[in-house]
């Protein structure tokens, strides 16, 4: 999976080199840099590159939902002390521009989970499942949020509905 992420990053870099005005590629490149920095590397250059690509994407298209998603991802990091409100503002803006952006719903679900907003976790998770059923993490996070909130009857219903716990 690590190799796939690095290959994707190279392809986004290539796309931007071929077309510097390709705002969506710049936003995707920013997200890729952010994910690499967040999960795989402590090299601050990835963080800085992500910031620059977001700025460039927004300069080209100030209404690009993926750029606001990328900015939320870059903002909501340990280095920045996870500023929930700033990330939520950008994610809501992304969704106002494109309500079907599954990755923005997934990020919202993640932020809401971390601040204990169970109903919002569930709502965001439902949107992720509707838009991109392959996102197994959203079911897992929703399930964990229900347990954390002590909503055991709902947990039982989820287990009954799915027939088992898996991917939980």
URLIN-V58077 format. One record per backbone hydrogen bond with DSSP energy under -1.0 kcal/mol. CO is the residue of the C=O (numbers start at 1). NH is the residue of the N-H. If there is no record, write none. Layout:
BEGIN
CO/NH, CO/NH
END
This chain:
BEGIN
1/5, 2/6, 3/7, 4/8, 5/9, 6/10, 7/11, 8/12, 9/13, 10/14, 11/15, 12/16, 13/17, 14/18, 15/19, 19/22, 21/23, 22/26, 23/27, 24/28, 25/29, 26/30, 27/31, 28/32, 29/33, 30/34, 31/35, 32/36, 33/37, 34/38, 35/39, 36/40, 36/41, 43/46, 44/48, 45/49, 46/50, 47/51, 48/52, 49/53, 50/54, 51/55, 52/56, 53/57, 54/58, 55/59, 56/60, 57/61, 61/64, 64/67, 64/68, 65/69, 66/70, 67/71, 68/72, 69/73, 70/74, 71/75, 72/76, 75/77, 77/82, 78/81, 82/84, 83/87, 84/88, 85/89, 86/90, 87/91, 88/92, 89/93, 90/94, 91/95, 92/96, 93/97, 94/98, 98/101, 100/102, 101/105, 102/106, 103/107, 104/108, 105/109, 106/110, 107/111, 108/112, 109/113, 110/114, 111/115, 112/117, 113/116, 116/118, 117/121, 118/122, 119/123, 120/124, 121/125, 122/126, 123/127, 124/128, 125/129, 126/130, 127/131, 128/132, 132/135, 134/136, 136/140, 137/141, 138/142, 139/143, 140/144, 141/145, 142/146, 143/147, 144/148, 145/149, 146/151, 147/150, 150/152, 151/155, 152/156, 153/157, 154/158, 155/159, 156/160, 157/161, 158/162, 159/163, 165/168
END
